[in-house]
Amino acid sequence: MAMVLDAVLGKVLDELLKTVVEMKDRAVKFRSTLEKLREILQIVEPVARQIDGINKRLDKPPKATKKLIDQIKKGKELVKECSKVDRWNFCYKANSQEKLQELIDSIYRYFQLDMQGNINVTVLENQVLLTEIHARLVENAPRRIGLKGLCSPPEPPAFTVGLDVHLRELKFKLLKDHHVGSVLTVTGTGGSGKSTLAKKFCSDEEVKGKFMDNIFFISLAEAPKVSTIVERLFEHNGYQKPEFQSDEDVAYQLENLLKQIGKTPMLLVLDGVLPKSTSLVEKFVFQIPDYKILVTSRFTIKGFGEPYVLKSLNEADALNLFRHYASLDQTSSNIPDNVVKKIAKGCRGSPLALLVTGKSLSLEAPVVWHNRAKTLSKGHSVLTYSSSQDVLFTCLQKSFDDLDAKVAESFTDLSLFPEAQKIPAAALVDIWAEQRDEDDDTAMENIHELVKRNVADMVVTRSSASGIGDYNYHYVTQHGLLRDIAILQTSKLPTEKSHRLIIDLRGNHIPKWWTTKNEYHIAAHTLSISTDEEFTSEWCNLQPNEVKVLVMNLREKKHSLPMFMEKMNKLKVLIITNYDVNRAELENLERLDYLSDLKRIRLEKVSIPFLSKNGVPLKNLHKFSFFMCNVNEAFKIRTIKVSDVLPNLKEMNIDYCDMEELPDGLSDIVSLKKLSITNCHKLSKLPIGIGKLVNLESLRLTSCTELEELPDSITSLHKLKFLDISDCVSLGNLPENIGKLRSLERFNCRGCTRLYELPYSVNDLESLSVVVCDEERAALWEPFRHINSNLKVEEVTNDFNPVSLL
């Protein structure tokens, strides 16, 4: 921290000044020197007093140099002695004169030079401190301060039609206190725009003006537990998650929280309520002034008065929306108007159908338009749904039918993950890369194709600014109805014959074929299992011998890996994701020892006790990813080295994990090509042996805020092409011999606020072509651009798009 003046400095300076004033007329031989000393003390003493007062109010500890304090105290005694020196004692007089001048020089030097240096350091360190505070606010409280966090409302689509009238109606009912009771329900068919209307309502200036920061948006599409929602509300409002003793305690603590933050009006949006969640709405109703609840649902919810029914778009609005998504409002078109109107009319005013259909026809040939018009004019649904949904599903099904086989498979794979959850793009890439024997970049193209066809959306929470493949901040979302269509494709075959099997055990709902005694053989290559704390049954005696991809979706505090995993001798990809607020403890992790063909593991929000209990090597494992995991205990085990367990690992990703050190033996995994350690705020150092990773090509250390230095051994990474130390706010310097990284092509040091200078050896980075940094660091690189004419310095500011990662 910054150096400050000791609280005693002002006092000793004042005592010295009084002594000088008292003695200067007595010490005749030293009068001119003492007069000079008095003038200096009169200038600096008030400054020292003022700083003393500020330090006292700020409760800053004393850190002034002890040497100066001691000199001032000795100077006081020296001044007293000078008044006693006889005129004839020339030797003593000269000696005293010299000491007085040394005292003057010391005070002058401190306030003119040392103190100015301290001020400069203080200013710079305060800037660093502010940056650290900001980084930790983003890390620990992205659920507040206007960020799209745990309970903040998402932004509505940029283009909407036909909602202005509905918005005025909602504002009239909820803002003007004309609505009887505290709950207003909005109902309508799937894809009619209920969620969009709710988001638009939350973003309205008049609504924000009334409710301000007390607008909470919760999706209930997955029917989560009340306690989970309440925990999120506590975290969103900056409070520690409570330990609930019972359901009654949940209600009691929720009411207390709402009353505490309810000094200003509150709005709670419960979006996408399913029939099985209607009773959950009642648990959020309290008699609190200016507390309003807005509920959206495909179904009529009884007990909360007359619902507001969101009807289909009128013909003009429907045509307007369709033309927008079909890109007919941007380019001249040779599509006849009657064909356009026929297709738009066939969507029956459903915004979702208009959006998906329009997007799928954008820039297509006229013959495709004519065929689609014929299909929709038949008005027949091939799916078994209520008649009110037939037309919508016909439109959406046709969009699915138009996908080529590869994209259709990708679309269907989205159903492996729970509804209304952001799907990590990295997880999908892991699946497709192994299923199709593709590289990661090619697998990522499948997501872009889904987005292009408008059957999925992609959210990017942080741009990598690296120019190389990085998908850790990309997430895929999908409308619930589109997910239903994906599931329907999966369920067309009998369970035992389907190549993609989805088992939902939440709420302890066991399939009819579930058996714990007899063997049940499945042909599935891809298996998805979802469980929660209500699942108490024994695991089925599955025979999953053909399974290559296993996706486990959890909502529980403890999860025991099933025994049938030991029979998955063809398993290549394992993805375990916990969607609860708290981390889930994984038990029976030793079952991984049987998965000899496993190539990729991704764990999210779980605690693991060890990487391998018995030291059995996973010889084929190439990629291991941890996201928001507790890996401390596993990484601290010294009896088994990670290099022995993962001898052929090529890529390791550790993101948002609270680890304090890297696992023992990591530096011995010489096969490692990519190492990403990001947002690990307790990691203060890297192992010295990291230089042994001779095949490492990419090293990411983004936002490791406690990391203070890079070990000199890092300069031995002669194959390193990409280095990212962005937002490592404690990192003060680079290794002197960093120029030895002759293969380094891209370097990101944005946000390294303590990096004030570069070692001269950066001149030797002959392959370096791109440096990504902020404005302050860009100035450091400017001199080297004259030496390396190919060097491009990209200045970026904040590339973080705060969005919920949960």
C-alpha positions, 0 to 999 in steps of 0.5 A, a space after each residue: 500500500 501507499 506510504 504515508 507520514 507517521 502520525 508522530 512526525 507532525 508532533 516532533 517537527 512542532 517540538 523542534 520548531 519551538 526549540 529553534 525559536 527558543 534557542 536561536 537568539 542564544 546560539 549566536 554563532 548558529 543564528 543564520 543556520 537556525 533561522 533557515 531551519 526555522 523558515 523550513 519548519 514553519 512551512 512543513 510543520 502545518 503540512 505534516 499536521 494536516 496529513 496527521 489528521 487525515 491519516 487519523 480519520 482514515 485510520 492509516 497505520 504509521 509508515 513514515 521512515 524511522 530514520 527521519 524521525 530519529 534525526 529530528 529528535 536528535 536535532 532538537 537536542 543538537 539545537 539545545 547544545 548549540 546554545 551552550 557552545 563557547 565562541 572559542 570552541 571552533 572545532 565543536 562549532 564546526 561539527 555542530 554546524 555540519 550536523 545542523 546542515 545535515 538536519 536541514 538537508 534531511 528535512 528538505 530532501 524528505 519533503 521535496 523529494 521523498 514525499 513527492 515520490 511517495 505521493 506519486 506512488 500513492 496516486 498510482 497505487 490508489 489507481 490500482 486499488 480502484 481497479 482491483 475494487 472494480 474487478 472484484 465488484 464485477 467478480 463478486 457482485 455482477 448480480 447487482 449494480 445494473 448487471 445482468 446477474 442472478 436476478 437482473 432483468 435481461 434486455 428485450 430484443 432490439 426490434 419488437 412490434 405490437 407490444 406498445 399497447 400491451 405495455 401501456 396496459 401493464 403500466 396502467 395496472 401495475 404503476 397506477 395501483 388500479 390492479 386489485 392485489 399484488 399479482 398480475 399474470 400475463 398468459 398466452 400461447 407459447 411464443 406469443 411474446 410474454 417474456 419479451 413483454 416482461 423484459 420490455 416492461 422492466 426496461 421501460 424508463 417509467 417503470 425503472 423510475 418507480 422501482 429503480 434497482 428493486 426489479 428482480 427477474 426470475 425464470 421458472 421454466 425449470 421449476 426450481 426450488 423456492 429455497 434456490 430462488 431465495 438464495 439468489 435474491 439474497 446474493 443479488 442484493 449483496 447478502 450472504 446466502 442463509 442456511 435454511 432450517 425448514 420451508 417455514 424458515 425459507 418463507 420467514 427469511 424471504 419476507 424479512 429480506 423483502 421488507 428490508 429492501 422494500 423501503 422503495 417499491 419492488 417488482 418481482 417478475 416470475 417468468 415462464 411459470 409451468 403448471 407444476 410451479 403455480 403453487 410456488 407463486 403463492 410463496 412470494 406473495 406478502 403484504 408489503 406496500 408497493 410490492 408487485 409481482 408480474 407472472 408470465 405463463 402459457 397456462 392460466 394461473 388461478 387465484 390471482 384475479 383475471 389474467 392479462 391475455 396476450 393475443 396474437 399480432 394483428 395482420 399488419 404487425 405480423 407482416 412487419 415483423 416477418 418482413 424484418 426477420 426475412 430481411 425484406 425491409 433491407 433489400 429489394 426482393 423478387 418475392 411476390 407480395 402475395 407469397 410473403 403475405 400468405 406465409 406471414 398469415 400462416 404463422 397466425 400472428 405468433 411472434 416466434 413463428 414469424 421470427 423463425 420462419 422469416 429468418 429461415 427464408 432470409 435470402 433464399 431462392 423464390 422456389 423455397 418461398 413458394 414451397 413454404 407457402 404451400 406447406 403452411 397453407 395446409 394448416 396440418 400439424 404433425 405433432 401431438 399438441 393442443 389445437 391452439 399450438 398446431 400452427 405454431 408447431 407446424 411452422 417451427 417443425 418446418 424450420 427444423 425439417 429444412 436443416 441439413 442432417 449435421 445442423 439438425 443433429 446439432 440442434 437436437 443436441 441442445 436438448 441434452 441440457 436443461 430448459 432456460 439455461 445457458 449452455 456453455 459453447 465449450 461443452 457443445 464443442 467438446 461433444 461435437 469434436 469427439 462425436 464427429 472427429 472434428 477440431 474445435 474450431 470446426 465444431 464451433 461453426 455448428 453453433 454459428 450455423 444454428 444462430 444463423 438459422 435462428 433456432 438458437 441464440 448466442 450470448 458472449 459475456 467477454 470478447 477474447 480480443 485474442 484472435 484465436 479460438 476461445 469459447 469459454 465466454 460463449 453461451 447458447 440459449 434456445 426458446 422452450 418450444 424449440 427445445 420441445 421440438 428437439 426433444 420430440 425428434 429424440 423420442 421418436 424411437 423406443 428408449 432402448 433403440 434411440 441413439 440419443 437418450 434423455 432421462 429426467 429424474 427430477 422430482 423423483 419421477 422414474 420412467 416406467 422402464 426403470 429397473 434396479 434388478 434386471 439389466 436394461 440395455 440401451 443403444 444410446 451413443 449420447 446420454 443425458 441424465 438430470 437429477 435433483 435432491 428429490 431423487 432418492 431411488 436407486 440407480 437403474 441397472 443400465 447397460 450403457 455399453 455404447 454411450 460415448 457422451 454422458 451429460 449429467 445435470 444436477 441440482 443437489 448438494 451431493 451427487 454420487 456417480 452411478 455404478 453403471 458408469 463403470 460399464 461405459 468403456 466407450 465413453 469419450 466425453 463427460 460433462 457434469 454441471 450443477 445448476 444449484 446455487 451451491 457447489 455439489 459434492 461429487 462422490 464415487 469419483 473413483 468410477 472415472 478409473 474405469 473410463 479408459 477411453 475418456 478424452 474430455 471432462 468438463 466439471 462445473 460448480 462441483 467440489 471434487 476430493 481428488 483427481 484420482 483416488 488410486 492413481 489410475 492414469 487416464 491415458 487418453 484424456 486430452 482435455 480437462 475443464 473446471 468451471 466454478 469448482 472447488 478443487 483445493 483439496 484435490 490439488 493439494 494431494 501430494 501422494 499422487 501427481 497429476 502428471 501420473 494421472 493425466 500423462 497425455 493431457 493436451 489442454 487444461 482450463 481452470 476458470 472461476 475456481 477458488 484454488 490457491 495453488 496449481 496441482 503438484 506435478 502439473 509442470 511435468 505434463 510435457 504433452 500440455 499445449 493449452 493452459 488456461 487459468 482465469 478468474 482464479 483470484 486466490 492464485 498468487 504464484 505459478 510453479 517455478 517448474 512451469 518452464 518444463 512445459 516445453 510443448 505449451 503453445 497457449 497460456 491464459 492467466 486472465 483476471 488472476 488478481 493476486 498473481 504478482 509475478 511470472 517465474 523466470 522459467 516461463 522464458 523456457 516455453 520456446 513454443 509459446 505462441 499466445 500469452 494472456 495476462 490481462 487484468 492481472 492487476 497485481 502483476 508488476 513486471 515481466 521476466 527480464 529475459 522474456 525476449 527468449 519467447 521467440 515464438 510468441 505471436 500474440 500478447 494480451 496485457 490489457 488492464 495490468 495496471 501495475 505494469 509500468 515498464 517493459 524489459 529491454 529484451 522485448 526487442 527480441 520477440 521477433 515473432 510478436 505481431 499483435 499486442 492487446 492492451 489498454 491506453 496506458 500500456 500502449 504507450 510502453 510498446 510505442 518505442 518497440 514498434 519502431 524496431 518491429 515494424 510488423 507489430 500491431 498494438 490494439 488498444 481496448 477498454 473493458 471487454 466484459 459484457 456482464 451477464 449471468 454465468 449461472 
